[in-house]
């Protein structure tokens, strides 16, 4: 069965991942959060991110990782 994603659900997934990564958490934790919020399986959220959304948001993901790095070493 194919899972249909709305633009709003995609936005929630992307924003949650970027927020988690920038604050030092992981994409896996974001998948859990989004799965609960959207009532979808964690694996479906992961698949959506890695196959469809991540390639479109590489620069934003890089920025989130940079923010995480700066946060980590700023507090050291």
ChimeraX commands (.cxc) that place a marker at each C-alpha (Angstrom):
marker #1 position 0.00,0.00,0.00 radius 0.5
marker #1 position 1.35,3.38,-1.01 radius 0.5
marker #1 position 1.39,6.06,1.68 radius 0.5
marker #1 position 0.29,9.48,0.46 radius 0.5
marker #1 position 2.10,12.49,1.93 radius 0.5
marker #1 position 0.72,15.99,1.91 radius 0.5
marker #1 position 2.87,19.08,1.53 radius 0.5
marker #1 position 2.11,19.94,5.16 radius 0.5
marker #1 position 3.30,16.50,6.34 radius 0.5
marker #1 position 6.49,16.87,4.31 radius 0.5
marker #1 position 7.02,20.28,5.93 radius 0.5
marker #1 position 6.54,18.82,9.41 radius 0.5
marker #1 position 9.01,16.03,8.67 radius 0.5
marker #1 position 11.67,18.35,7.24 radius 0.5
marker #1 position 11.35,20.96,10.00 radius 0.5
marker #1 position 11.46,18.31,12.73 radius 0.5
marker #1 position 14.58,16.67,11.32 radius 0.5
marker #1 position 16.40,19.95,10.83 radius 0.5
marker #1 position 15.48,21.14,14.32 radius 0.5
marker #1 position 16.59,17.88,15.93 radius 0.5
marker #1 position 19.87,17.75,14.04 radius 0.5
marker #1 position 20.70,21.40,14.77 radius 0.5
marker #1 position 20.11,20.83,18.49 radius 0.5
marker #1 position 22.31,17.75,18.69 radius 0.5
marker #1 position 19.69,15.03,18.37 radius 0.5
marker #1 position 19.31,12.57,15.51 radius 0.5
marker #1 position 17.11,12.04,12.49 radius 0.5
marker #1 position 16.00,8.76,14.06 radius 0.5
marker #1 position 14.54,10.63,17.04 radius 0.5
marker #1 position 12.84,12.98,14.60 radius 0.5
marker #1 position 11.29,10.02,12.76 radius 0.5
marker #1 position 9.86,8.78,16.06 radius 0.5
marker #1 position 8.44,12.22,16.85 radius 0.5
marker #1 position 6.90,12.70,13.41 radius 0.5
marker #1 position 5.54,9.16,13.27 radius 0.5
marker #1 position 3.66,9.74,16.52 radius 0.5
marker #1 position 2.41,13.15,15.43 radius 0.5
marker #1 position 1.27,12.06,11.96 radius 0.5
marker #1 position 0.21,8.54,12.94 radius 0.5
marker #1 position 2.55,6.94,10.42 radius 0.5
marker #1 position 5.17,4.25,10.91 radius 0.5
marker #1 position 8.69,5.38,11.76 radius 0.5
marker #1 position 10.02,3.39,8.81 radius 0.5
marker #1 position 7.67,5.24,6.44 radius 0.5
marker #1 position 8.94,8.58,7.77 radius 0.5
marker #1 position 12.53,7.43,7.33 radius 0.5
marker #1 position 11.88,6.26,3.79 radius 0.5
marker #1 position 10.19,9.53,2.89 radius 0.5
marker #1 position 13.13,11.50,4.22 radius 0.5
marker #1 position 15.95,9.50,2.67 radius 0.5
marker #1 position 14.39,8.77,-0.72 radius 0.5
marker #1 position 12.48,11.94,-1.46 radius 0.5
marker #1 position 13.18,14.86,0.84 radius 0.5
marker #1 position 16.82,14.72,1.92 radius 0.5
marker #1 position 18.15,15.22,-1.62 radius 0.5
marker #1 position 16.10,18.44,-1.85 radius 0.5
marker #1 position 17.27,19.76,1.52 radius 0.5
marker #1 position 21.00,19.00,1.56 radius 0.5
marker #1 position 22.06,22.62,2.06 radius 0.5
marker #1 position 19.61,23.03,4.96 radius 0.5
marker #1 position 20.84,19.78,6.50 radius 0.5
marker #1 position 24.44,20.94,6.17 radius 0.5
marker #1 position 23.52,24.19,7.95 radius 0.5
marker #1 position 21.77,22.23,10.75 radius 0.5
marker #1 position 24.87,20.07,11.20 radius 0.5
marker #1 position 27.04,23.19,11.30 radius 0.5
marker #1 position 24.78,24.70,13.98 radius 0.5
marker #1 position 25.03,21.45,15.99 radius 0.5
marker #1 position 28.83,21.55,15.73 radius 0.5
marker #1 position 28.97,25.18,16.82 radius 0.5
marker #1 position 26.58,24.51,19.71 radius 0.5
marker #1 position 28.62,21.52,20.84 radius 0.5
marker #1 position 31.96,23.32,20.83 radius 0.5
marker #1 position 30.62,26.64,22.05 radius 0.5
marker #1 position 29.47,24.90,25.24 radius 0.5
marker #1 position 32.72,22.97,25.71 radius 0.5
marker link #1:1,2 radius 0.2
marker link #1:2,3 radius 0.2
marker link #1:3,4 radius 0.2
marker link #1:4,5 radius 0.2
marker link #1:5,6 radius 0.2
marker link #1:6,7 radius 0.2
marker link #1:7,8 radius 0.2
marker link #1:8,9 radius 0.2
marker link #1:9,10 radius 0.2
marker link #1:10,11 radius 0.2
marker link #1:11,12 radius 0.2
marker link #1:12,13 radius 0.2
marker link #1:13,14 radius 0.2
marker link #1:14,15 radius 0.2
marker link #1:15,16 radius 0.2
marker link #1:16,17 radius 0.2
marker link #1:17,18 radius 0.2
marker link #1:18,19 radius 0.2
marker link #1:19,20 radius 0.2
marker link #1:20,21 radius 0.2
marker link #1:21,22 radius 0.2
marker link #1:22,23 radius 0.2
marker link #1:23,24 radius 0.2
marker link #1:24,25 radius 0.2
marker link #1:25,26 radius 0.2
marker link #1:26,27 radius 0.2
marker link #1:27,28 radius 0.2
marker link #1:28,29 radius 0.2
marker link #1:29,30 radius 0.2
marker link #1:30,31 radius 0.2
marker link #1:31,32 radius 0.2
marker link #1:32,33 radius 0.2
marker link #1:33,34 radius 0.2
marker link #1:34,35 radius 0.2
marker link #1:35,36 radius 0.2
marker link #1:36,37 radius 0.2
marker link #1:37,38 radius 0.2
marker link #1:38,39 radius 0.2
marker link #1:39,40 radius 0.2
marker link #1:40,41 radius 0.2
marker link #1:41,42 radius 0.2
marker link #1:42,43 radius 0.2
marker link #1:43,44 radius 0.2
marker link #1:44,45 radius 0.2
marker link #1:45,46 radius 0.2
marker link #1:46,47 radius 0.2
marker link #1:47,48 radius 0.2
marker link #1:48,49 radius 0.2
marker link #1:49,50 radius 0.2
marker link #1:50,51 radius 0.2
marker link #1:51,52 radius 0.2
marker link #1:52,53 radius 0.2
marker link #1:53,54 radius 0.2
marker link #1:54,55 radius 0.2
marker link #1:55,56 radius 0.2
marker link #1:56,57 radius 0.2
marker link #1:57,58 radius 0.2
marker link #1:58,59 radius 0.2
marker link #1:59,60 radius 0.2
marker link #1:60,61 radius 0.2
marker link #1:61,62 radius 0.2
marker link #1:62,63 radius 0.2
marker link #1:63,64 radius 0.2
marker link #1:64,65 radius 0.2
marker link #1:65,66 radius 0.2
marker link #1:66,67 radius 0.2
marker link #1:67,68 radius 0.2
marker link #1:68,69 radius 0.2
marker link #1:69,70 radius 0.2
marker link #1:70,71 radius 0.2
marker link #1:71,72 radius 0.2
marker link #1:72,73 radius 0.2
marker link #1:73,74 radius 0.2
marker link #1:74,75 radius 0.2
marker link #1:75,76 radius 0.2
view
